[in-house]
Amino acid sequence: MSVSVLDQLVEEGFEQGIEQGFEQGEVKRESKAILRTLNKRFKQVPKKIEKRLFSITNLEKLENLADFAYDCTTLAEFEKALK
């Protein structure tokens, strides 16, 4: 049984969709983890920082920010790193 070009394209699109969904889930989890860390350390995170944090879609940048969330001494310092 041969697979048509259309079937191959559909399969590739399906796999790409799954991959993108997985990455989006990872981005969201990382953003939430950073927010939890900041809330734990600084008690209350301003909405503008939260909004900026959740606008970041680059997982590598978020992973770096997660490390920085532990090391920064103030929220202002963390906010600078968001830019």
PLY file of the C-alpha trace (Angstrom):
ply
format ascii 1.0
element vertex 83
property float x
property float y
property float z
element edge 82
property int vertex1
property int vertex2
end_header
0.00 0.00 0.00
1.57 3.30 -1.04
1.24 6.51 0.90
0.13 9.50 -1.11
1.91 12.85 -1.04
-1.16 14.33 0.63
-1.04 11.70 3.37
2.66 12.45 3.94
1.98 16.18 4.17
-0.86 15.63 6.62
1.36 13.39 8.76
4.18 15.95 8.73
1.76 18.74 9.65
0.36 16.64 12.47
3.86 15.95 13.83
4.79 19.64 13.60
1.61 20.56 15.46
2.41 18.14 18.25
5.96 19.47 18.48
4.78 23.10 18.60
2.18 22.26 21.22
4.80 20.55 23.34
7.14 23.55 23.10
4.33 25.97 23.96
3.54 23.86 27.00
7.18 23.95 28.08
7.28 27.74 27.66
4.14 28.15 29.76
5.43 25.84 32.52
8.77 27.66 32.64
7.05 31.06 32.85
4.84 29.84 35.69
7.83 28.41 37.55
9.68 31.72 37.27
6.64 33.60 38.53
6.34 31.23 41.51
10.01 31.78 42.33
9.66 35.56 42.14
6.49 35.55 44.24
8.18 33.39 46.85
11.26 35.60 46.99
9.68 39.06 46.66
6.12 38.43 47.90
4.32 40.25 45.08
5.25 40.61 41.41
3.84 43.63 39.56
1.51 42.84 36.68
3.83 44.58 34.18
6.62 42.12 35.02
4.23 39.18 34.90
2.86 40.33 31.54
6.34 40.76 30.08
7.41 37.37 31.41
4.46 35.59 29.80
5.10 37.33 26.48
8.46 35.58 26.10
8.26 32.55 23.82
11.93 31.63 23.62
12.46 28.65 25.90
16.23 29.16 26.19
15.72 32.76 27.33
13.16 31.59 29.90
15.55 28.95 31.21
18.21 31.64 31.68
15.66 33.88 33.41
14.70 31.00 35.70
18.29 30.81 36.91
18.44 34.58 37.28
15.20 34.61 39.29
17.14 32.78 42.03
20.21 35.00 41.81
18.84 38.53 41.40
18.65 40.69 44.50
15.68 42.87 43.52
12.67 42.77 41.24
14.05 45.81 39.45
17.15 43.80 38.61
15.00 40.98 37.26
12.90 43.44 35.27
16.04 44.74 33.56
16.89 41.19 32.52
13.48 40.87 30.85
14.41 43.51 28.29
0 1
1 2
2 3
3 4
4 5
5 6
6 7
7 8
8 9
9 10
10 11
11 12
12 13
13 14
14 15
15 16
16 17
17 18
18 19
19 20
20 21
21 22
22 23
23 24
24 25
25 26
26 27
27 28
28 29
29 30
30 31
31 32
32 33
33 34
34 35
35 36
36 37
37 38
38 39
39 40
40 41
41 42
42 43
43 44
44 45
45 46
46 47
47 48
48 49
49 50
50 51
51 52
52 53
53 54
54 55
55 56
56 57
57 58
58 59
59 60
60 61
61 62
62 63
63 64
64 65
65 66
66 67
67 68
68 69
69 70
70 71
71 72
72 73
73 74
74 75
75 76
76 77
77 78
78 79
79 80
80 81
81 82
